[in-house]
Structures are given as C-alpha cells and as structure tokens.
C-alpha cells in the first residue's frame, strides 16, 4: 500500500508540473500583460512597457519565472494578481466553493437520475421503457451544455419566471446550472450502466445464482450491481474531474462566480499568476478525485489490491 501511495504521489507531482509548465509556455504566446495593464490615454512607449514588465518580474528569463512559481507553490503562495494586486490564493479560495457546489450538485442529480433509469432499462431490455430511456439518453448526448443552459434560462427564468436566470444569490440560483450539467452527464451514465449491467446479468455466475433459487431482486442488487460498480465509478469519477475543470461555459451562461469565470477573466486580462494558480488548483483537484476513485475499487471489489 505504501508503495502504491508513493507511486500515485509521484505521478500526481509530474502531472501538476507538466500542466503548469504547458500553461506557463502558452501564456507567453497570449500577448504582453504590460500592454493590457497600461493606464495611459495614448499608446505606451517601449520605456513605459519596460517599467511595467520590470515591476511585474516579466523581464526575467522564463525558467526563472517558472522556478519562482514552483518554489512559491511549495509554500502555498500562488503569486499576486497583476490586475487587482490581490493574492491569487485568496481569489482562488473565494471562487472554489461555488464551483465545488455546482459540480457536486450536478453529480448528485446525475446519480439520482441515472441509477434507477439505467437499472430499469437493463432489467426490462427491449421493452418500450427501455427504448424510451435509450432515446432520452441519446437526446441528452445531442444537446451542447451551453444550449441546454440557455433554453432552461429562457423557459424557467424569463418566460415562466420561476427561477433566477443567473447569479449566485440563493439556493434557487443553483437549480438551473446544476440541472444543465447533471442532465448532460446523466445521458452518458445511463447508457454505460445499462450496457455494463446487461453484460453482468448474462455472465455465468449470475446464472448459477439464479439456479440456486435466489430471487431476481437479490441477484440484481447483491451480485450484479456490485460487479457493475467498477466501470461506472470510474466513469463518474472521471466525469466529476471534468465537471470541476469544465464548467467554464456553464458558469458564463449563468454568471456563476466560480473558478471557470475566474480563469476566463484572467485570460482576458492576461493575468498570468491568476490563470496559473487557477489551473494548478483545478489540476490538483482532478488528480485527487482520480486517486480517491482508485482507492474505492478495493471497497467494491476485495479482489483488487493496491500495489
């Protein structure tokens, strides 16, 4: 177990270093922050730009800048925002709770919908209910999340006026964005659960369990579902990581003040420290979620050992 944990830790460190390095390199091609930060009425002179670069430390070699970022990262210092002069860690911690809340709520909605639908479709394979559930999941896969979000805002926020169309003011503000993400995720999870459960129900040990006179409910919930859990949990874990890092579009549609909105603002302002800090925190969260998913395998299947 100790060897496995050490291996996972080293892999996580390499992933985070690689991600931050790629972001740091790509940022240098996005434009000069000194130009974006210049406050004069006329075009800036080269001397004025050099003064801004020197104040921000942008006149240092790239490897020196990146090394300073990594050394600060070890102590929890993500730098200072070019634009607001606020500690990046403060901005990230302020934006993290809304993103986590949105991702967790969306995942919960997806699980609550996809589990009963996937199980029901597999048990009633070929019947009209199965056909309807498969058609529903296919329609969900066909909708881009931003389009679905706009339609929900138009119907429930503008036309009916039942829910807030945007913002982060109350629990009601959470409904539309979480439903948008949850429905998109549900479509894939239902199809995966149905396919995995059908494969398990057709296996030999399930046939043996039925031949022993066990009830269909006992066969389904004690034998089949437990063996279906591994691929479904893997997918849900990966999707949760994707939800954390991929809510940028939905946050923009609903004016949700999360990490995605913070990252987009940093890109528009060419605020290198804010974007690097945001991407680093997102990378750590995704790596952590994947690690927890790996650990959960041993609980669902005792034959799996972490080595």
Legacy VTK file of the C-alpha trace (Angstrom):
# vtk DataFile Version 3.0
C-alpha trace
ASCII
DATASET POLYDATA
POINTS 307 float
0.000 0.000 0.000
2.835 2.400 0.870
4.484 1.682 -2.467
1.213 2.383 -4.274
0.683 5.667 -2.434
4.226 6.791 -3.211
3.765 5.900 -6.876
0.489 7.826 -7.050
2.048 10.822 -5.315
4.968 10.938 -7.766
2.582 10.636 -10.715
0.460 13.472 -9.319
3.526 15.699 -8.933
4.598 15.003 -12.521
1.115 15.731 -13.840
0.881 19.031 -11.972
4.369 20.120 -13.079
3.579 19.230 -16.681
0.230 21.044 -16.648
1.643 24.203 -15.075
4.597 24.176 -17.474
2.335 23.899 -20.525
0.124 26.708 -19.229
3.142 28.905 -18.489
4.514 28.383 -22.005
1.166 29.007 -23.704
0.577 32.149 -21.668
3.663 33.707 -23.188
2.009 33.472 -26.610
-1.212 35.169 -25.467
0.142 38.714 -25.531
2.046 41.162 -23.380
0.430 41.840 -19.969
2.219 45.185 -19.834
0.100 46.416 -22.764
-3.133 45.274 -21.062
-2.141 46.919 -17.780
-1.047 50.261 -19.237
-3.376 53.010 -17.997
-2.324 55.913 -20.221
-4.606 57.636 -22.717
-2.164 57.238 -25.602
-0.211 54.269 -26.899
2.511 53.231 -24.433
6.159 53.794 -25.231
8.698 50.989 -25.003
10.205 52.596 -21.881
6.836 52.614 -20.137
6.231 48.979 -21.061
9.669 48.025 -19.766
8.892 49.678 -16.432
5.687 47.647 -16.111
7.474 44.416 -17.063
10.201 45.073 -14.531
7.656 45.780 -11.785
5.874 42.501 -12.581
9.066 40.465 -12.941
8.344 39.735 -16.600
11.808 40.863 -17.679
13.327 37.789 -16.042
14.103 34.639 -18.076
11.202 32.240 -18.484
12.824 29.436 -16.463
13.461 31.868 -13.607
9.811 32.962 -13.603
8.607 29.368 -13.706
11.051 28.331 -10.981
9.778 31.147 -8.766
6.210 29.943 -9.343
7.096 26.354 -8.363
9.003 27.453 -5.265
6.033 29.576 -4.204
3.676 26.687 -4.894
5.502 24.529 -2.347
4.653 27.056 0.365
1.105 27.709 -0.838
1.990 31.047 -2.411
0.396 31.277 -5.871
1.601 34.804 -6.503
-0.056 38.207 -6.766
-2.618 39.206 -9.389
-1.280 41.635 -11.989
-4.640 43.378 -12.197
-6.069 43.538 -8.668
-2.810 43.204 -6.675
-4.605 40.588 -4.565
-3.063 37.286 -3.532
-4.006 34.640 -6.082
-4.688 32.128 -3.309
-7.345 34.493 -1.928
-9.049 34.805 -5.321
-8.954 31.041 -5.868
-10.367 30.184 -2.431
-13.174 32.673 -2.967
-14.089 31.126 -6.332
-13.663 27.480 -5.308
-16.811 26.953 -3.154
-19.251 27.936 -5.945
-17.503 25.619 -8.414
-17.402 22.686 -5.979
-21.028 23.255 -5.021
-22.089 23.287 -8.667
-20.035 20.191 -9.530
-21.213 18.155 -6.523
-24.864 19.092 -7.017
-24.684 18.247 -10.720
-23.078 14.899 -9.926
-25.745 14.122 -7.309
-28.529 14.938 -9.766
-26.907 12.716 -12.367
-26.564 9.772 -9.962
-30.117 10.079 -8.648
-31.500 10.021 -12.194
-29.112 7.656 -13.989
-29.036 4.797 -11.441
-32.770 3.971 -11.457
-33.086 4.604 -15.209
-30.033 2.507 -16.099
-31.116 -0.379 -13.871
-34.690 -0.286 -15.112
-33.577 -0.209 -18.752
-31.268 -3.196 -18.268
-33.828 -5.282 -16.390
-36.531 -4.504 -18.994
-34.318 -4.854 -22.030
-36.140 -4.493 -25.336
-39.416 -3.231 -23.860
-40.937 0.169 -24.538
-39.497 1.619 -21.300
-36.005 0.561 -22.340
-36.473 2.136 -25.759
-37.724 5.375 -24.214
-34.811 5.592 -21.754
-32.295 4.958 -24.522
-33.905 7.632 -26.681
-33.870 10.050 -23.727
-30.164 9.438 -23.142
-29.395 9.855 -26.841
-31.197 13.201 -26.892
-29.207 14.306 -23.861
-25.950 13.469 -25.615
-27.031 15.560 -28.593
-27.509 18.800 -26.621
-24.484 21.050 -26.001
-24.464 22.154 -22.369
-24.446 25.858 -23.243
-27.529 25.426 -25.500
-29.404 23.489 -22.838
-28.465 26.115 -20.265
-29.744 28.945 -22.461
-33.012 27.097 -23.091
-33.547 26.497 -19.364
-32.856 30.160 -18.635
-35.297 31.209 -21.363
-38.090 28.897 -20.209
-37.821 28.862 -16.407
-36.045 32.160 -15.814
-37.502 34.535 -18.425
-40.844 33.154 -19.663
-42.153 31.454 -16.508
-40.104 33.440 -14.009
-39.916 30.533 -11.597
-36.139 30.534 -11.049
-33.323 33.108 -11.089
-31.840 33.179 -14.606
-28.314 33.904 -13.368
-26.190 34.854 -10.384
-25.215 33.260 -7.096
-27.664 34.697 -4.605
-29.668 31.830 -3.123
-30.255 28.092 -3.286
-32.685 28.662 -6.158
-29.824 30.081 -8.235
-28.171 26.651 -8.098
-31.025 24.743 -9.732
-30.680 25.729 -13.394
-26.870 25.371 -13.769
-26.740 22.105 -11.813
-29.635 20.618 -13.792
-27.895 21.659 -17.025
-24.694 19.838 -16.132
-26.486 16.953 -14.419
-28.699 16.104 -17.403
-25.761 16.072 -19.814
-23.824 13.745 -17.509
-26.891 11.548 -16.922
-27.219 10.702 -20.594
-23.817 9.003 -20.744
-24.051 7.388 -17.309
-27.409 5.742 -18.119
-26.053 4.136 -21.272
-22.877 2.955 -19.540
-24.757 1.485 -16.581
-27.255 -0.271 -18.837
-24.527 -1.817 -21.009
-22.420 -2.905 -18.009
-25.400 -4.369 -16.172
-26.564 -6.312 -19.229
-23.094 -7.821 -19.587
-23.023 -8.876 -15.929
-26.587 -10.262 -15.994
-25.564 -12.532 -18.862
-22.499 -13.900 -17.064
-22.170 -17.436 -15.738
-22.108 -16.660 -12.004
-25.421 -14.793 -12.286
-26.913 -17.853 -13.995
-25.612 -20.011 -11.134
-27.096 -17.630 -8.563
-30.472 -17.858 -10.281
-30.261 -21.648 -10.437
-29.837 -21.710 -6.647
-33.302 -20.202 -6.329
-32.264 -16.696 -5.337
-34.835 -14.011 -6.034
-34.293 -11.750 -9.020
-34.012 -8.732 -6.724
-31.279 -10.434 -4.661
-29.398 -11.457 -7.797
-29.614 -7.936 -9.143
-28.642 -5.930 -6.066
-26.229 -8.310 -4.331
-24.416 -9.872 -7.285
-24.918 -7.910 -10.487
-24.778 -4.294 -9.308
-21.677 -4.801 -7.169
-19.773 -6.129 -10.164
-21.083 -3.321 -12.342
-19.791 -0.693 -9.932
-16.144 -0.552 -11.094
-16.650 0.842 -14.638
-19.493 3.103 -13.510
-17.500 4.527 -10.590
-14.510 5.049 -12.873
-16.640 6.978 -15.322
-18.358 9.049 -12.629
-15.010 9.886 -11.046
-13.561 10.998 -14.347
-16.685 12.976 -15.109
-16.515 14.698 -11.729
-12.978 15.747 -12.528
-14.275 17.011 -15.837
-17.089 18.865 -14.081
-14.610 20.654 -11.833
-12.476 21.779 -14.720
-15.093 22.002 -17.423
-17.817 24.208 -16.007
-16.376 27.286 -17.722
-19.121 27.573 -20.343
-21.972 26.900 -17.920
-20.567 29.367 -15.403
-20.514 32.004 -18.124
-24.088 31.259 -19.191
-25.377 31.591 -15.629
-22.913 34.291 -14.436
-21.691 31.815 -11.815
-18.697 33.203 -9.858
-16.553 30.072 -9.887
-13.097 29.029 -10.989
-14.140 28.931 -14.637
-15.217 32.570 -14.613
-12.038 33.488 -12.734
-9.908 31.753 -15.367
-11.702 33.489 -18.243
-11.231 36.874 -16.600
-7.543 36.104 -16.144
-7.222 35.210 -19.828
-8.930 38.447 -20.886
-6.659 40.485 -18.585
-3.544 38.433 -19.401
-3.178 37.927 -15.681
-0.543 35.181 -15.641
-0.467 34.448 -11.880
-4.261 34.137 -11.570
-4.561 31.774 -14.530
-1.598 29.657 -13.447
-2.921 29.444 -9.907
-6.430 28.533 -11.067
-5.202 25.821 -13.433
-2.903 24.418 -10.741
-5.715 24.130 -8.201
-8.000 22.524 -10.798
-5.257 20.030 -11.690
-4.753 19.130 -8.017
-8.489 18.608 -7.549
-8.784 16.375 -10.619
-5.762 14.288 -9.543
-7.208 13.941 -6.038
-10.592 12.798 -7.334
-8.971 10.179 -9.576
-6.898 8.947 -6.636
-9.994 8.553 -4.469
-11.699 6.657 -7.289
-8.740 4.247 -7.431
-8.953 3.685 -3.678
-12.680 2.944 -3.906
-12.032 -0.081 -6.148
-10.844 -2.157 -3.191
-14.049 -1.446 -1.284
-16.330 -2.552 -4.122
-14.171 -5.499 -5.172
-11.993 -7.066 -2.424
-10.032 -8.952 -5.104
-8.416 -5.660 -6.121
-5.335 -4.818 -4.111
-3.408 -1.553 -4.313
0.209 -2.470 -5.002
LINES 1 308
307 0 1 2 3 4 5 6 7 8 9 10 11 12 13 14 15 16 17 18 19 20 21 22 23 24 25 26 27 28 29 30 31 32 33 34 35 36 37 38 39 40 41 42 43 44 45 46 47 48 49 50 51 52 53 54 55 56 57 58 59 60 61 62 63 64 65 66 67 68 69 70 71 72 73 74 75 76 77 78 79 80 81 82 83 84 85 86 87 88 89 90 91 92 93 94 95 96 97 98 99 100 101 102 103 104 105 106 107 108 109 110 111 112 113 114 115 116 117 118 119 120 121 122 123 124 125 126 127 128 129 130 131 132 133 134 135 136 137 138 139 140 141 142 143 144 145 146 147 148 149 150 151 152 153 154 155 156 157 158 159 160 161 162 163 164 165 166 167 168 169 170 171 172 173 174 175 176 177 178 179 180 181 182 183 184 185 186 187 188 189 190 191 192 193 194 195 196 197 198 199 200 201 202 203 204 205 206 207 208 209 210 211 212 213 214 215 216 217 218 219 220 221 222 223 224 225 226 227 228 229 230 231 232 233 234 235 236 237 238 239 240 241 242 243 244 245 246 247 248 249 250 251 252 253 254 255 256 257 258 259 260 261 262 263 264 265 266 267 268 269 270 271 272 273 274 275 276 277 278 279 280 281 282 283 284 285 286 287 288 289 290 291 292 293 294 295 296 297 298 299 300 301 302 303 304 305 306
